[in-house]
Amino acid sequence: MVKTISQLKMLFLCLVMAFLSSCQLKPDFIYLSGQPGYLNDLKGQWVIVNFWAEWCSPCRKEVKILSEIVDKQQIDNLSIIGISYDPLEVDELKRIVAEWQFSYPVISTNPVPILPFTLPNQLPALYILSPELELVAKVSGEQNLESINKLLNSLRNKNN
């Protein structure tokens, strides 16, 4: 009898553990690398969400500037994520990312990312999230290194 109860307890624990291991959170988005992405993983740092499109020539210039920021680690406590304005298949996105030489991760558009904001009305567009992951700025039109630094410094000063 005691042996049967112990076996039932063990079986129950195994079933609970199997159930819990299958209850993983659904990612907010998928990186082109295939890795799941969660907004909460970015909490505690400033985040620039860069909306771009292949047909947008100012977008290509902005990608180059943002990649330079990443490559030279010019701004502390900052993550940059790219999102194609157009829904493209993964292979097409990978081709563009390689051609344009992105230095920051790009989110796959399939499946559609779950983000706390909508697509911009104009490109290129930068959405700035605070360390609390609140949308604190939307900037449309081509930016340069100086304007991005100025914007981030202004937002950081307001946040302190």
C-alpha positions in Angstrom: 0.0 0.0 0.0 2.7 2.5 1.0 4.7 1.5 -2.1 1.7 2.2 -4.3 1.1 5.6 -2.7 4.8 6.5 -3.3 4.6 5.3 -6.9 1.4 7.4 -7.4 3.1 10.5 -5.9 6.1 10.0 -8.2 3.9 9.6 -11.2 1.9 12.7 -10.2 5.2 14.7 -9.8 6.4 13.5 -13.2 3.1 14.5 -14.9 3.2 18.0 -13.2 6.8 18.5 -14.3 6.0 17.4 -17.9 3.1 19.8 -18.0 5.0 22.7 -16.6 7.9 22.2 -19.1 5.4 22.4 -22.0 4.0 25.7 -20.7 6.6 28.0 -22.1 5.6 31.5 -22.8 4.9 32.3 -26.5 7.5 34.7 -27.8 6.6 38.3 -28.7 8.6 37.9 -31.9 11.1 35.7 -33.6 14.6 37.0 -34.6 15.8 36.1 -38.1 18.2 33.8 -36.4 15.2 31.7 -35.3 15.6 32.6 -31.7 12.5 33.6 -29.8 12.3 37.2 -28.6 10.6 38.6 -25.5 10.1 42.3 -24.9 10.8 41.8 -21.2 14.3 40.6 -22.0 15.0 44.2 -23.1 13.7 45.7 -19.9 16.3 47.9 -18.2 17.8 49.4 -21.3 16.8 51.9 -24.0 15.5 50.3 -27.1 15.4 51.7 -30.7 13.0 50.0 -32.9 14.0 50.7 -36.5 11.3 50.4 -39.2 12.7 50.1 -42.7 11.8 48.9 -46.2 14.0 47.8 -49.1 12.4 50.4 -51.4 13.2 53.2 -49.0 16.6 54.8 -49.8 16.7 56.9 -46.6 16.1 53.7 -44.7 19.4 52.2 -46.0 21.3 55.3 -44.8 19.7 55.0 -41.4 20.5 51.3 -41.1 24.1 52.2 -41.8 24.1 54.8 -39.0 22.4 52.5 -36.5 24.8 49.7 -37.4 27.7 52.1 -36.8 26.3 52.8 -33.3 26.2 49.1 -32.6 29.7 48.4 -34.1 31.4 51.2 -32.2 29.2 50.7 -29.1 28.7 54.5 -29.1 25.7 54.6 -26.8 25.6 52.7 -23.5 22.6 50.7 -22.3 21.0 50.6 -25.8 19.5 47.8 -27.9 18.5 48.3 -31.5 16.0 46.0 -33.3 15.1 46.2 -37.0 11.6 45.5 -38.4 10.8 45.4 -42.1 7.8 47.6 -42.9 6.8 45.1 -45.5 5.9 41.5 -44.6 8.7 39.5 -46.2 9.6 35.8 -46.1 12.6 34.9 -43.9 14.9 34.2 -46.9 14.2 37.6 -48.4 14.8 39.3 -45.1 18.1 37.5 -44.7 19.2 38.5 -48.1 18.5 42.2 -47.4 20.0 42.1 -44.0 23.2 40.6 -45.5 23.3 43.0 -48.4 22.7 46.1 -46.2 25.1 44.8 -43.5 22.9 45.2 -40.5 24.8 45.0 -37.2 21.7 44.6 -35.1 19.1 42.0 -35.0 16.1 42.0 -37.2 12.7 40.6 -36.3 11.0 38.2 -38.7 7.6 39.5 -40.0 6.2 36.0 -40.2 4.7 35.2 -37.7 3.6 38.8 -37.1 5.5 40.2 -34.1 3.4 41.1 -31.0 4.5 44.6 -30.1 2.9 47.4 -28.1 2.6 49.8 -31.1 1.5 49.9 -34.7 3.3 50.4 -37.9 4.5 53.9 -38.7 2.8 56.1 -41.3 6.1 57.2 -42.8 9.6 55.7 -43.3 12.2 55.5 -42.1 10.9 55.5 -38.5 12.4 55.0 -35.1 10.4 54.2 -32.1 12.2 54.7 -28.8 11.3 52.5 -25.7 12.4 53.6 -22.2 14.1 51.1 -19.9 10.5 50.4 -18.6 9.6 49.5 -22.2 7.3 52.4 -22.5 7.0 54.0 -26.0 8.5 57.5 -25.3 9.2 58.8 -28.8 8.3 58.2 -32.5 10.6 59.8 -35.0 9.9 59.7 -38.7 12.2 60.7 -41.5 15.9 60.2 -42.0 18.0 60.6 -38.9 21.7 61.1 -38.5 24.1 60.1 -35.7 23.8 63.6 -34.2 20.0 63.7 -34.1 19.8 60.2 -32.7 22.3 61.0 -29.9 20.5 64.3 -29.2 17.1 62.6 -28.9 18.4 59.8 -26.7 20.2 62.2 -24.4 17.1 64.3 -24.1 14.9 61.3 -23.3 17.4 60.0 -20.8 17.6 63.3 -19.0 13.8 63.4 -18.7 13.8 59.9 -17.4 16.2 60.6 -14.5 
